[in-house]
Amino acid sequence: YLEPDSLGHAIQYRRDQQQSQKSIDIYHQRVQMLKQLVQLYKRAGALVYLDAANCAWFDYSEADIQAIADALNLSGIEEATGITVNVSNRNPLMSPLS
C-alpha cells in the first residue's frame, strides 16, 4: 500500500489552501512521486495498491469523487494492482440502508 492517506492529504491541503500555487505544486509533486513509486515497485514484482481515503475524509460529492479519481489517475492507478481504502477508522455508514 503506497503511503496510505497520501492522496487524501494532497487533495485536502489544496482545498484548505484555497488552491494556492504552493498547494497545487505540492499536489502535483506528490502524485508524480506516487506514479514513480508504482512503476518502481511493479518492476520489482510487488503488488501495489493506492489509497483512496476513507468515508469520513470527504463528503463524497460529485466534486470529491472527481478529485479522488483525478488523483488516482495521475498517480498511475492503471499500472497499480488496485486501490484500497482506510478501513481502520471504522466509520459508520453515511446513510441508513433501506
VEXGULUM-835619 format. One record per atom (N, C-alpha, C): residue in three letters; x, y, z. Coordinates in steps of 0.2 Angstrom, whole numbers, plus 5000, padded with zeros to 4 digits. Atoms other than C-alpha are relative to their C-alpha. Layout:
N
ALAXYZ
...
END
This chain:
98
TYR500449945000
TYR500050005000
TYR500450065000
LEU499649945001
LEU500850164994
LEU499750065004
GLU500149944996
GLU500850295008
GLU499250015001
PRO500749994998
PRO499050275015
PRO499950085002
ASP500249944999
ASP498250445015
ASP500350064996
SER499649965003
SER499450525004
SER499650044995
LEU500449965005
LEU498250574990
LEU499450045004
GLY500549964996
GLY496950625003
GLY500250065003
HIS499749944997
HIS498150745011
HIS500150054995
ALA499849955006
ALA498650814994
ALA499450044998
ILE500649975003
ILE496850844989
ILE499850055006
GLN500349964994
GLN496350915007
GLN500550075000
TYR499549944999
TYR497951035008
TYR499850054994
ARG500149955005
ARG497551104991
ARG499350045001
ARG500649974999
ARG495751134996
ARG500150055006
ASP499949964995
ASP496251205013
ASP500450074999
GLN499649945002
GLN497451325005
GLN499750044994
GLN500449975005
GLN496151384993
GLN500450004993
GLN499750015006
GLN497051314978
GLN500650054999
SER499449955001
SER498651424981
SER500549964996
GLN499550035005
GLN500051394969
GLN500549955004
LYS499550054996
LYS501151314983
LYS499649935001
SER500350074998
SER499751184987
SER499949964993
ILE500150045007
ILE499451144968
ILE500749974998
ASP499450035002
ASP501351124966
ASP500249945005
ILE499950064996
ILE501451004981
ILE499549944998
TYR500450055002
TYR499950914975
TYR500349964994
HIS499750035006
HIS500750884958
HIS500749965001
GLN499450044998
GLN502450834966
GLN499849935003
ARG500250074996
ARG501550704977
ARG499749954995
VAL500350055004
VAL500550624963
VAL500649974995
GLN499450035004
GLN502150614952
GLN500449965004
MET499650044996
MET503150544966
MET499649935001
LEU500450074999
LEU501750404969
LEU500049974993
LYS500050035006
LYS501750374950
LYS500749964999
GLN499350035001
GLN503650344950
GLN500149945005
LEU500050054996
LEU503450234965
LEU499649944998
VAL500450065003
VAL502050124957
VAL500549974995
GLN499650035006
GLN503250094942
GLN500649965003
LEU499450044997
LEU504750054953
LEU499849945004
TYR500250064997
TYR503849934964
TYR499749954996
LYS500350055005
LYS502949854950
LYS500649964996
ARG499450035003
ARG504649824941
ARG500349955005
ALA499750044995
ALA505249744957
ALA499549945002
GLY500550065000
GLY503749624956
GLY499550015006
ALA500449994994
ALA502749704971
ALA499350014997
LEU500749985001
LEU500849714971
LEU499950075003
VAL500049934998
VAL500549894973
VAL499350035000
TYR500749984999
TYR498949974979
TYR500050085002
LEU500049934998
LEU498550164980
LEU499450015005
ASP500649984995
ASP497450234995
ASP499650054997
ALA500549965003
ALA495850314990
ALA499650045006
ALA500349974994
ALA495550395008
ALA499549965003
ASN500550044997
ASN494050345018
ASN499450045000
CYS500649975001
CYS492250385020
CYS499950065004
ALA500149944996
ALA492450515033
ALA500550064998
TRP499549955002
TRP493850615024
TRP499650054996
PHE500449965004
PHE492650695011
PHE499349995000
ASP500750015000
ASP490850725009
ASP499849954994
TYR500150045005
TYR490950624993
TYR499550034995
SER500449965005
SER490050754982
SER500349984994
GLU499850025006
GLU490250734964
GLU500750034999
ALA499349965001
ALA491750864965
ALA500549965004
ASP499650044996
ASP492550754979
ASP500249934996
ILE499950065003
ILE492350594969
ILE500550014994
GLN499649985006
GLN493150684953
GLN500750015003
ALA499449994997
ALA494550744964
ALA500449945002
ILE499750064999
ILE494950574970
ILE500249964994
ALA499850045006
ALA494850494953
ALA500550034996
ASP499549965003
ASP495950634946
ASP500749985003
ALA499450014997
ALA497250604959
ALA500249924999
LEU499850075001
LEU497250414957
LEU500249994993
ASN499850005007
ASN497350434938
ASN500750034999
LEU499349975001
LEU498850554939
LEU500549965004
SER499550044996
SER499650434952
SER500249934997
GLY499950065003
GLY499650294940
GLY499649945001
ILE500450064998
ILE498250184945
ILE499949954995
GLU500050055005
GLU498250104928
GLU500549955000
GLU499550045000
GLU499850024932
GLU500049965007
ALA500050034994
ALA499449984950
ALA499649935000
THR500450065000
THR498649814956
THR499350025002
GLY500749984998
GLY497149914963
GLY500050065005
ILE500149954995
ILE496550034976
ILE499849975007
THR500250024993
THR496250024995
THR499750065003
VAL500249954996
VAL495350125007
VAL500249995007
ASN499850014993
ASN495750155025
ASN499449985004
VAL500650034996
VAL494550045035
VAL500250005007
SER499850004993
SER495450065051
SER499650055004
ASN500349954996
ASN494450215056
ASN499349985002
ARG500650034998
ARG492850105057
ARG499450055000
ASN500649955000
ASN491650245052
ASN499449974998
PRO500650025001
PRO489850215052
PRO499750014992
LEU500349995007
LEU488850205035
LEU499750085000
MET500249935001
MET488450385029
MET499350015000
SER500750005000
SER486650345027
SER499749935001
PRO500250074998
PRO485550205033
PRO499749964993
LEU500250045006
LEU485150065021
LEU499249995001
SER500750015000
SER483350045016
SER499849934997
END
